[in-house]
Amino acid sequence: MPIAAAFLAVLSPAARAATYEIDAAHSQVAFRIRHLVGKVPGRFTAFSGAVSYEPGKPETWTVAARIDPASINTDNVKRDEHLRAPDFFDTAKCPEMAFKSVKVTDAKGAAAKLHGLLTMHCVTKPVVLDLELGGVGKDPWGGQRAGFTARTLLNRKDFGIVFNKVLDNGGLMLGEDVEVVIDIEAAAKAEAPAKK
């Protein structure tokens, strides 16, 4: 089923352009990076955003999101403090990360490419996320929900995060590539009552 049709199948015949707000309690912004010979996972716990789209017109869909880099959590307090410091995210100088979409391409089945601008560490660069639609449907409280997963691979040096250490064997302690996986559940924003 085309991605646009998947949305249409669960919306009412009168459906039109709608805005979905990210439900942070049921969403996750996670990443992994190589450390020595393994990979260390982490996540950001404070984020917000919205998805707007018009059913049947994926080219009109937009995404805007903000992340607090100081909310980084790798389950190690000392490491997290270092990640907030100037060696990495420098959260005192760069207190916000942001993503704003510019277009959607290659919509096929339940997948699409989401192109946008990512601001991280006070640097803005174009990125492409592999987007997968999880579904759209009613929640138990009569509202509408949408779910999707976005994946991408970022080179941290592109954003000016270059800290590393040279090992005795000449290798580097940290990898440059960061695997990013974002799982989102978003709730339809209630429409304001019509003025009489």
FENSUL-V326550 format. One record per residue. N is the residue number from 1. RES is the residue in three letters. PSI is psi in whole degrees, -180 to 180 (NA if undefined). OMEGA is omega in radians with two decimals (* if undefined). Layout:
BEGIN
N RES PSI OMEGA
N RES PSI OMEGA
END
This chain:
BEGIN
1 MET 128 3.12
2 PRO 153 -3.08
3 ILE -38 3.12
4 ALA -40 -3.14
5 ALA -32 3.11
6 ALA -39 3.07
7 PHE -46 -3.08
8 LEU -32 -3.06
9 ALA -24 -3.08
10 VAL 3 3.11
11 LEU 156 -3.14
12 SER 159 3.12
13 PRO -24 -3.09
14 ALA 11 -3.07
15 ALA 147 3.11
16 ARG -173 -3.12
17 ALA 135 -3.09
18 ALA 159 3.09
19 THR 129 3.10
20 TYR 130 3.12
21 GLU 137 -3.10
22 ILE 130 3.06
23 ASP 96 -3.03
24 ALA -28 -3.13
25 ALA -21 -3.14
26 HIS 28 -3.13
27 SER 167 -3.14
28 GLN 138 3.02
29 VAL 105 -2.99
30 ALA 161 3.14
31 PHE 164 3.03
32 ARG 144 3.10
33 ILE 147 3.14
34 ARG 136 3.02
35 HIS 115 -3.06
36 LEU -110 -3.10
37 VAL 6 3.13
38 GLY -170 3.09
39 LYS 137 -3.13
40 VAL 127 3.10
41 PRO 159 3.06
42 GLY 177 -3.11
43 ARG 162 2.99
44 PHE 133 -3.02
45 THR -9 3.13
46 ALA 112 -3.13
47 PHE 162 3.12
48 SER 167 3.11
49 GLY -179 -3.09
50 ALA 151 3.07
51 VAL 126 3.09
52 SER 138 3.11
53 TYR 162 3.02
54 GLU 122 -3.10
55 PRO 133 3.10
56 GLY -2 -3.12
57 LYS 74 -3.09
58 PRO -25 -3.14
59 GLU -14 -3.13
60 THR -6 -3.07
61 TRP 143 3.13
62 THR 153 3.10
63 VAL 135 3.03
64 ALA 130 -3.09
65 ALA 153 3.09
66 ARG 144 -3.13
67 ILE 137 3.04
68 ASP 107 -3.09
69 PRO -22 3.11
70 ALA -13 3.13
71 SER 9 -3.12
72 ILE 140 -3.09
73 ASN 113 3.07
74 THR 18 3.14
75 ASP 29 3.07
76 ASN 108 -3.01
77 VAL -46 -3.11
78 LYS -43 3.13
79 ARG -41 -3.14
80 ASP -38 3.09
81 GLU -40 3.11
82 HIS -39 -3.14
83 LEU -27 3.10
84 ARG -15 -3.04
85 ALA 172 -3.11
86 PRO -25 3.10
87 ASP -28 -3.07
88 PHE -104 -3.01
89 PHE -19 3.12
90 ASP 59 -2.99
91 THR -22 3.08
92 ALA -37 3.14
93 LYS -36 -3.07
94 CYS 80 -2.97
95 PRO 2 -3.08
96 GLU 142 2.94
97 MET 149 -3.10
98 ALA 149 3.04
99 PHE 135 3.08
100 LYS 121 -3.11
101 SER 154 3.08
102 VAL -26 3.09
103 LYS 162 3.04
104 VAL 131 3.12
105 THR 171 3.01
106 ASP 39 3.08
107 ALA 119 -3.10
108 LYS 124 -3.08
109 GLY -128 3.12
110 ALA 17 -3.06
111 ALA 157 3.09
112 ALA 167 3.05
113 LYS 126 3.12
114 LEU 113 -3.13
115 HIS 140 3.13
116 GLY -177 3.11
117 LEU 124 3.12
118 LEU 126 3.04
119 THR 121 -3.14
120 MET 136 3.14
121 HIS 38 3.12
122 CYS 19 3.11
123 VAL 135 3.13
124 THR 128 -3.12
125 LYS 151 3.03
126 PRO 141 3.10
127 VAL 160 3.07
128 VAL 127 3.12
129 LEU 138 3.00
130 ASP 114 -3.03
131 LEU 133 3.10
132 GLU 123 3.14
133 LEU 126 3.09
134 GLY -32 3.13
135 GLY 168 3.07
136 VAL 136 -3.14
137 GLY 177 -3.14
138 LYS 143 3.00
139 ASP 172 -3.07
140 PRO -11 -3.08
141 TRP 13 3.08
142 GLY 2 3.12
143 GLY 177 3.14
144 GLN 137 -3.12
145 ARG 149 3.05
146 ALA 142 3.13
147 GLY 143 3.08
148 PHE 163 3.08
149 THR 137 3.10
150 ALA 137 -3.14
151 ARG 146 3.03
152 THR 167 3.09
153 LEU 121 -3.11
154 LEU 144 2.97
155 ASN 114 -3.04
156 ARG -27 3.14
157 LYS -26 3.08
158 ASP -24 -3.11
159 PHE 16 3.07
160 GLY 14 3.09
161 ILE 95 -2.92
162 VAL 0 -3.08
163 PHE 138 3.07
164 ASN 172 3.04
165 LYS 138 3.12
166 VAL 130 -3.13
167 LEU 168 -3.13
168 ASP -30 -3.13
169 ASN 4 3.13
170 GLY -9 3.11
171 GLY -180 -3.13
172 LEU 145 -3.10
173 MET -39 -3.05
174 LEU 146 3.03
175 GLY 164 3.09
176 GLU -34 -3.09
177 ASP 137 3.13
178 VAL 121 3.08
179 GLU 126 -3.11
180 VAL 130 3.06
181 VAL 124 -3.10
182 ILE 118 3.08
183 ASP 122 -3.03
184 ILE 134 2.88
185 GLU 128 -3.06
186 ALA 146 -3.10
187 ALA 137 3.13
188 ALA 132 3.12
189 LYS 130 -3.12
190 ALA 137 3.11
191 GLU 141 3.08
192 ALA 139 3.14
193 PRO 144 -3.13
194 ALA 139 3.12
195 LYS 138 3.14
196 LYS NA *
END
